[in-house]
Amino acid sequence: MRFLLDEAEKIVCAVLFLGMTAIGFANVVVRYGTNYSLAATEELLTNGFLLLTVFGAAIAARRGEHLAVTLVHDLLPRPLRTPLFVLATALSVLLLALSAWFSWVTLTNQLSSGIRSYALGLPAWYYQAAVPFGFALILVRYLQHAWVTLRTPGGPSGDLPHV
């Protein structure tokens, strides 16, 4: 069970990528074999990429491999680097919480309006359902990384990796 909690986003990304690869391959085979296309695959792949991006961001947040501009951090004296790290973490958490909230609002709007997808005619909320939870997972993973960084000797006052 611990494995599933620690590696949830990796499992989701692996399953999504495998499914997207199979769908894309099937579309290519059908297109070249029959000169017709499976139009619904575009809808599935587009939404798959959205989910893959969100859950991939959770992986990067957990590892501390998110994009960062370290110019200000590198120019500051060491005693000021930790407060800057805490401020950046607080602002990132705020942004992620707002992203989770607004994607939740979008989900509830889609549920109440009954809007459907353009190709398959499925309820649009099917595709949106995982997005608020994905942003919440990024937030949790980001906080985990910040906690480990702050507790590590040298912590954020040391040199941050340049991405």
C-alpha positions in Angstrom: 0.0 0.0 0.0 2.9 2.4 0.8 4.2 1.8 -2.7 0.9 2.9 -4.2 0.9 6.1 -2.2 4.5 6.9 -2.9 4.3 6.1 -6.6 0.7 7.0 -7.5 1.5 9.6 -10.1 4.1 7.4 -11.8 1.5 4.6 -12.1 -1.1 6.9 -13.5 1.4 8.4 -16.0 2.5 4.9 -17.1 -1.1 3.7 -17.6 -2.0 6.9 -19.4 1.0 6.7 -21.7 0.4 3.0 -22.5 -3.2 3.7 -23.3 -2.4 6.7 -25.4 0.2 4.8 -27.3 -2.2 1.9 -28.0 -4.9 4.4 -29.2 -2.5 6.3 -31.4 -1.2 3.1 -32.9 -4.7 1.8 -33.6 -5.6 5.0 -35.3 -2.5 4.8 -37.6 -3.3 1.2 -38.5 -6.9 1.9 -39.3 -6.0 5.1 -41.2 -3.4 3.3 -43.4 -5.5 0.1 -43.7 -8.8 1.7 -44.6 -8.1 5.3 -45.6 -10.4 6.3 -42.7 -9.5 7.8 -39.4 -10.8 7.2 -35.9 -11.9 10.7 -35.2 -12.5 10.1 -31.5 -8.8 9.3 -30.9 -8.0 13.0 -31.2 -10.3 13.8 -28.3 -8.9 10.9 -26.2 -5.3 11.8 -26.9 -5.8 15.5 -26.2 -7.3 14.9 -22.8 -4.7 12.2 -22.1 -2.0 14.7 -22.7 -3.6 17.1 -20.3 -3.7 14.4 -17.6 -0.2 13.3 -18.4 1.0 16.8 -18.0 -0.7 17.3 -14.6 0.5 14.0 -13.1 3.9 14.4 -14.6 4.2 17.8 -12.9 3.5 16.0 -9.6 6.4 13.7 -10.3 8.7 16.7 -10.9 7.4 18.5 -7.8 8.2 15.5 -5.6 11.7 15.3 -7.0 12.3 19.0 -6.9 12.8 19.1 -10.6 10.3 21.8 -11.5 11.5 24.7 -13.5 13.1 27.4 -11.4 14.8 30.7 -12.0 17.7 30.7 -9.5 19.2 34.1 -10.4 17.9 35.9 -7.3 18.6 32.9 -5.1 22.2 32.7 -6.3 22.8 36.4 -5.8 21.5 36.5 -2.2 23.7 36.0 0.8 23.2 32.5 2.3 21.2 33.7 5.4 18.5 35.2 3.1 18.1 32.1 0.9 15.9 30.2 3.3 13.4 33.0 3.7 13.3 33.3 -0.1 12.7 29.5 -0.4 9.9 29.7 2.1 8.3 32.7 0.3 8.6 30.8 -3.1 7.1 27.7 -1.5 4.2 29.7 -0.1 3.4 31.4 -3.4 3.7 28.1 -5.2 1.3 26.4 -2.8 -1.1 29.4 -3.2 -1.0 29.0 -7.0 -1.5 25.2 -6.9 -4.4 25.6 -4.4 -6.1 28.1 -6.7 -5.5 25.9 -9.7 -7.1 23.0 -7.8 -10.0 25.1 -6.8 -10.7 26.6 -10.2 -10.4 23.2 -11.9 -12.9 21.9 -9.3 -15.3 24.8 -10.1 -14.9 23.9 -13.8 -15.7 20.3 -13.0 -18.9 21.2 -11.0 -20.0 23.5 -13.8 -19.6 20.7 -16.4 -21.6 18.4 -14.1 -24.4 20.9 -13.7 -24.6 22.0 -17.3 -24.5 18.5 -18.8 -22.0 19.6 -21.5 -20.8 16.8 -23.7 -17.5 16.2 -25.6 -17.4 17.0 -29.3 -16.4 13.6 -30.8 -17.6 10.8 -28.5 -20.5 12.7 -26.9 -19.4 11.7 -23.4 -20.1 14.0 -20.5 -17.2 16.5 -20.5 -16.6 16.1 -16.8 -15.2 12.6 -17.4 -12.1 14.2 -18.8 -12.0 17.0 -16.2 -12.6 14.7 -13.1 -8.9 14.0 -12.4 -7.5 17.5 -12.9 -8.4 19.0 -9.5 -7.0 15.9 -7.8 -3.9 16.2 -10.0 -3.3 19.8 -8.8 -4.0 18.7 -5.2 -1.4 15.9 -5.7 1.1 18.4 -7.1 0.5 20.6 -4.0 1.1 17.7 -1.7 4.2 16.5 -3.5 5.6 20.1 -3.6 5.1 20.4 0.2 6.8 17.1 0.7 9.8 18.3 -1.3 9.9 21.6 0.6 9.8 19.8 3.9 12.7 17.5 3.0 14.7 20.5 1.6 14.1 22.5 4.8 15.1 19.6 7.0 18.2 18.7 5.1 21.4 20.1 6.5 22.3 23.1 4.4 18.8 23.1 3.0 17.8 25.9 0.7 20.7 28.1 1.8 23.0 25.8 -0.2 23.2 25.7 -3.9 20.0 24.8 -5.7 20.2 22.7 -8.9 20.0 24.7 -12.1 17.4 23.6 -14.4 
